[in-house]
Amino acid sequence: MSRLLLAASAVLALSVLVLPWYELDGYVTNGWDATWLARAALALALVNIVIARTGGGARAAAGVAVAALTLVAVRVAVPPDFGFDFDGLDVPVERQPGCWAALAGALLAAAAAAGRLTGPAGSA
């Protein structure tokens, strides 16, 4: 399960930095530039990468993974309002593949961390 946790956390981290998350009328932004929630999820993914590489605690990995999943899920469910600086102008924001890749990575990381809790290596 540590390998899956490592891989899923890497997918989450890379999707924040590299892949487009939102499109705003031709302007495409990655997760890092779009929202601080994605930056926080990236930080949590990096923590889980360290936990997976060092064989850290299963409970810590689960808590970090659930926190990252929560941040990503909130931002996928409610895209940022890039129009708030324009006196409430309704600006359509479309989700791009990066936010879906981040959600998949966060879900897999949470599942892997839960597996570490219930598996033989996670029982203490």
C-alpha positions, 0 to 999 in steps of 0.5 A, spaced: 500 500 500 505 504 500 507 504 493 500 506 491 500 511 496 506 514 493 504 513 486 497 517 488 500 522 492 505 524 486 499 524 481 496 529 486 502 533 486 504 533 479 496 535 477 497 541 481 503 543 478 503 541 471 496 540 468 490 545 467 485 545 472 480 551 470 479 555 463 476 562 464 474 564 457 480 562 454 485 563 460 487 556 462 490 555 469 493 550 473 491 548 480 497 552 483 495 558 480 488 557 481 487 556 488 490 556 495 486 549 496 490 546 491 497 549 494 495 546 500 493 539 497 500 539 494 503 540 500 499 534 503 501 530 498 508 531 499 507 530 506 504 523 504 510 522 499 515 522 505 511 518 509 510 513 504 518 513 503 520 513 510 514 508 512 511 513 517 505 512 521 499 509 517 494 514 521 498 520 519 498 518 512 490 517 513 489 523 516 493 527 511 490 523 505 483 525 507 485 532 508 488 533 501 482 529 499 477 534 502 481 540 499 481 537 492 473 535 493 471 542 495 475 545 489 472 541 484 465 541 487 465 549 487 470 552 482 473 558 484 470 565 482 475 569 478 469 574 477 469 577 484 474 582 482 469 585 477 463 587 481 460 580 481 460 579 474 458 572 472 464 569 469 463 562 467 469 557 469 470 550 466 473 544 469 479 541 466 483 535 466 487 537 472 482 537 477 479 531 475 486 527 475 487 531 482 481 528 485 483 521 482 490 521 485 487 524 492 481 518 492 487 513 491 491 516 496 486 516 501 484 508 499 491 506 500 492 510 506 486 506 509 489 500 506 495 501 510 490 502 517 487 495 516 492 491 513 497 487 516 503 493 516 498 498 519 495 494 525 498 496 531 
